[in-house]
Amino acid sequence: MVATISPNSLADLRRRGAGVTLIDVRTPAEYDEVHVEGARNIPLDRLDPRAIAAEHAGKTGDPLYFVCKSGGRSQKACEQMIAAGVNDVVSVEGGTSACEAAGMKVARSGRKVMSLERQVRICAGGMVVLGAVLGQFVNPAWHALSAFIGAGLVFAGVTDTCGMAMMLAKMPWNQVRGAATCCARAVMLTMVLGSAAGVAAAAEHTKDSLEAVQQAVADQKAVLVDVREPDEWNQGHLSGARSLPLSVLENGVKPDALAKLLPKTKIIYVHCLSGGRCLTAADILAPLGYDVRPLKPGYQALVAAGFPAVVGQ
């Protein structure tokens, strides 16, 4: 059973000068919009109970307090900590808004963002409606989309684990500090509507031939992007390719930095070691408006097919 504390009680503790370690487990964008002063942001999808426990070692008697938007994610964070053997954890009831109402000071950026819960409702609801409409007017097979989303929501309710929320939490607009709400809405709409065209659905390897890929790169109509990690890149990479590790992409890249690396006027051919990670990268980049085409052949296969390679940085 997770221990909880009311915002009023937490506010009293802080007023009395008690040592309160408060961790906000919302997305960086939500945290940037408004957060309790002194709260540290560690998104739930990046929570490392053992690392936090190591940092908190020696502070006997001082529990760790977790807060989110309404209390759901903070409770899950406490459950993860308890499962890792850290029992002195407390979930703040009602979340950040309740803390502000209780008189606790908050910091605001002045920017509005869309909460993760709201994103889930929009995405799930939109895909259910989309599946129903396409099933009725295009092909009955599209009804499976609505059924799939419905089954996912039932599973989320039974297990208290939402895969869609975890996926959305990793999206770039939820990672970049101060991400614009209009940007989040636009990308969310693209993801929902893109399901009909296969954009937001799981990416598929391009059918472009390797000869066509080489010619497009040679004509400067396309760029090669390697989503392997830096140590893999240093061991050998395709000549002229650009490095964008999947781990960096998943953690969020600022739009202006991404635009400098990936021109939207060109085809983006992404590749990895064996053709798996490039599909995940494509799922992230496609909703952002890139013509991204993942390559099924991995690095070694591309070299064997005649793509020149270099070693080192």
Phi, psi and omega in degrees: 000126181279130177286145179232163176220142179282152178302324179297318180293321178295320178298320178297318179300317181291324179294328180277000177082017179290148179287110182242113175264109186248125181244123179265117186260017175283176178291156178305324181293318178296317180298319182295327180295310179199136176207157178294132181302133180091351179285142178258136183267116171227097182306145184304322182288351178246008184295127177241092184306320182292320179294318179294319179299320179296320179294325185270358183301139178093347180267060182298135178091348179255105181288163173265128180255134180242138181224151176219219180275314184224357177116346182289308182290326179294325177293320178295324177297318178297320179298321178294320179295317180296319179298333179272002177096007178257104188265341185274067182231150184221136177263134180275121182292139172082345175078195187297318181299320179293325177295318178296319179295334180277001176099006179283141181289139178235156176251135180237145177267343184089000179254144179260138177230165179267128181295156181296320179299320180291322178299318179298316181297317181295313183295312182294312180298318180296321181287328176295313179297317181299315179298321180293316181294313180294325178294328182280321189248346182246296182206129180304337181298336181292344177299337179297331178297314178297318180296320180297313180295318178299317178296323178296321179292321177297315179300318180297321180291321182288317184266350185059033178228121183248108180297324180295320179296319180294323178292313181295327180298334181271354182293149185306321183291342176267353181259323184287128178300130176073025179302138184287141179298320182297325178294316179299317180296319182295316181290322177300317179295320178299320180295319181291308182291330181293344179300325181292330183257004179081016181278309183275345178288176181302133182291156176237152179296143180294150176266001177299135178290158179296328176297318179294323178297311180300319181293319180296322178292317180297324179278004181060031175262354182210160175231150176264133180234123181262118183259015174287172182280161185305321181294325176292318179301315183293334178285344179155135179209164182290139179298130179085354180287158178250139183267124175216083183306140180301324180299322178291318181296320180292327180282347176105127177241133180301139184307321182291323178291322179293321180295327178291327182275322185239104179286131180284352179273357183236160175287138179252106176267114181256142178216164179218213182278320185221009175097004182267308183296331181293333176292319177296318178298320179296321178299328180279319186279325184302315179295345180272003175098011180270144173275079187261133183229103181288139180266132179289318177295137177278186185304309183297322180294324179292320177297317180295335180276359175111002176286125182292145182234155176227161180244143179098188183282000000 
